[in-house]
């Protein structure tokens, strides 16, 4: 009896083996097309739908003259948006506008509008907002992207530098948002986006003024999102990690001078075009808080919440290593 059971089990196992082998062989030719379809359905189809939803939307982008802001302009323009380019450098905005007009798009093209604007001049922002609103009659999406970075120690940093970082990265953003928001409330819809930074969520040493301004921005737009509950106005905070831009080149140092160096982290950062694409997807899928970063910064954000003592210990060690590296470089010089 036991031998019969053994034979039946062996035969059944053999049948299962051959059935799986034959079924697998039959399914294999369909596996690749299925994977391609899933990729299309999850990404490309969503992107097509996203771009269709963006057609004829009026988008105001600050910091549009270079880097991520310029990439955002290209992504919005390709999607058929009416783009308002805002930045201090009018000549660079003219260059970006020319590039947009000569780029290939599958949607109707609307000539971009140039809005020279300095976020450091708070008194001028309401007037600039009125000009932006009159350009196409409304603003559907406001992307607060403009800003400056910083490198230096707290004890050596001039208060004027702290103030400038807060004015440009924080007060300039909220001044423009407050100037545009009433028109969105009246229209009954809109998207307000703050391009913050992972450094606004975690306190990275030697970035104090920048991290502080971004942390304040995070808090402001989180509160704004809560207060706009019940309206059709979407507030999104996007926190990218390092991006391949000129941000570190133009960063301020503790004495107010320009840093003038491309950090290794910046040189190895995310591609601006890919980042812009992800930001647009986050906007149109109405995400509230988005972290665009590798695993390590993401883990740091989580660690800061669930185990602050360990997080602070790691940041102290990081600060010590950076200070030692700076001292060694000065010693060699």
BELRACOR-V466525 format. One line per field, one symbol per residue. phi: phi as a letter, one per 40 degrees, with the letter a starting at -180 (. if undefined). psi: psi as a letter, one per 30 degrees, with the letter a starting at -180 (. if undefined). burial: + if it has 9 or more other ideal C-beta (glycine too) atoms within 8 Angstrom, else -. A space follows every 10 residues. Layout:
BEGIN
phi = ???
psi = ???
burial = ???
END
This chain:
BEGIN
phi = .ccccccccc cccccccccc cccccccdcc ccdccccccc ccbccccccc ccccdgccbb bcgccafccc cccccccccg ccbbcbaccc cccccccccc ccccbbbdcb ccbcbcabcc cccccdcccc cccccbgabc bbbcbcibba bicdcbcccc cdcccccccb cccccccccc ddcccccgai bbbbccadcc bbccdgbdcc cccccccdcc cccddcccdg bbbcbbbbbc ccbcbcdcdc ccbdcgcccg bccccccccc cdcccccccc cccccfccab bbaccccccc cccdccaddc cccccccccc cccccccccc ccc
psi = eeeeeeeeee eeeeeeeeee eeeeeefeff eeeeeeeeee efdeeeeeee eeffkgkkkk jlhfflbeee eeeeeeefgg ljkjjkleje eeeeeeeeee eglklflkkk klkkjkkjff ieffeeeeee eeefegflje kjjjfkllak klkefgkkee eeeeeeeefd eeeeeeeeee eeeeeefgll kkkjjblfff fkjkkggeee eeeeeeeeee feeeeefgkf lgkkkkkkil akkiageeeg lklfgflkeg kjleeeegal keeeeeeeee eeefghkejk jjlleeeeee eeefefieee eeeeeeeeee eeeeeeeeee ee.
burial = ---------- ---------- ---------- --------++ ----+++--+ +--++-++++ ++++++++++ ++++++++++ +++++++--+ -++++++-++ +-+---+--+ -++++++-+- -+-+++-+++ +++-++--++ ++++++++++ ++----+--- ++-+++++++ +++++++-++ +-+++----+ ++++++++++ ++-+-+++++ ++++++++-+ ++-++--+-- --++++++++ +++++-++++ ++++-+--+- -----+--++ -++-++++++ ++++-----+ +++---++-+ +-++------ +--++--++- -+-------- ---
END
